[in-house]
Amino acid sequence: MNPISSPLLADLYQFTMLQTYLEQNMQQTAVFELFVRKLPPGRNFLVAAGLEQVLEFLENLQFSAEELDWLATRFPPQVIDYLERFRVEGDVHAMPEGTIFFPDEPMLRITAPMPQAQLVESRLINLMHFETLIASKAARSVLVAPDKLLVDFGMRRAHGAEAGLLAARASYLAGFSGTATVLAGTLYDIPVFGTMAHSFIQAHDDESEAFEHFARSHPDNTILLIDTYDTEIAAHKAVALANKLKADHIGIQGVRLDSGDLAAHAKNVRQILDDGGLHGATIFVSGNLDEYKLQALLAASAPIDGFGIGTALGISIDAPALDCAYKLQEFAGKPRRKRSEGKATWPGRKQVYRLFTDDGYFGGDTVALEDDDPQPGAPLIQPFMRAGKRLQPKPSLHELRQQTLASYDGLPSAMTTLETVNAYPITISEALKALAGQLDQAQFLHDQKIVLPEK
């Protein structure tokens, strides 16, 4: 079993429902939509991510003999026969990755026979939720420091291997410059960055010797970690080494700081480097950073060229989960609506239209029924899969990153800050409201007939 692509990566109730659907011959077309109910504290918007992993999962989903053998110990033969032939035959509509979106707007729609659409629920939420969570967190640092080198340092404290890899992908999609995780660079063609650890310095009896050994091993990437002992003294050692290495045509590209008062150290180190003729050497900092610390460092005019952001990004430490859901909106040609308190849904297949101001900024969204008259604005939901097959070639992550960066240009300036602003205007179309009202009334009348005693 491949733990990443296995169809057993699902909640048990997906299989128990599938059995009943088969036994009751409920295999008509179902429509499910994935959306976020509300923004977490501190967020003004979300960035859609994870669609590529969803499409790959759906396109290749099938059961191995080992998986079927395990299921056969718990489910009847007709279920196993169905799963043995299982292939996703449905359609996928979604917001392209990198689209900025808001609560109650469907970011993904699955249209497929009910057993298929139900079975994939858990993994689809798992993928879309996590990458959207991380991309939305990363976007905040990108908007705070748009001209700085931003590197994902989060793998070592990520919640598992896949989380570390997908966080690297999602943060790059959101505009980060690259990652320190080598496998993410290999899998997703993300630029990879790295220097040295304190252990490398400590393994030497002399800090200057450690610097020289590293420089001679990596003449094209000589970035020295200078805060193992005394940061400013180490900066002077870097200047002295640079003069020594000139004869061998080796230059020092930069230094890294990982502790202490980063703003103060950066200013001192910049002065030392400049006085020593290392005007082109960059200063890169790391150490429990997040978007708020980036903002503070930049406000202090700290001469920092790049940032390594780890734990706070990789686990989205201030908002570790989104209130997202995958809900049935249509079955057997009839719209469906959940009415649970605080969790009611808008029925039917939907489209989201975005208006723009004359200046090119987002002016408000409308959520409408797909088959209703088109609303003013640009439609955000597009077709990506039909009958289980992709409709377009797989885009490169670099292309998606550029699309994401371009989407930030539409954000009103207040929404690009770390301050929480007034909710973005989202309108529910009159036809959608009317449909919801009709379903509520029909459900009320139906319940009256069943529940209330006859007089």
Disulfide bonds with the S-S distance in Angstrom:
none
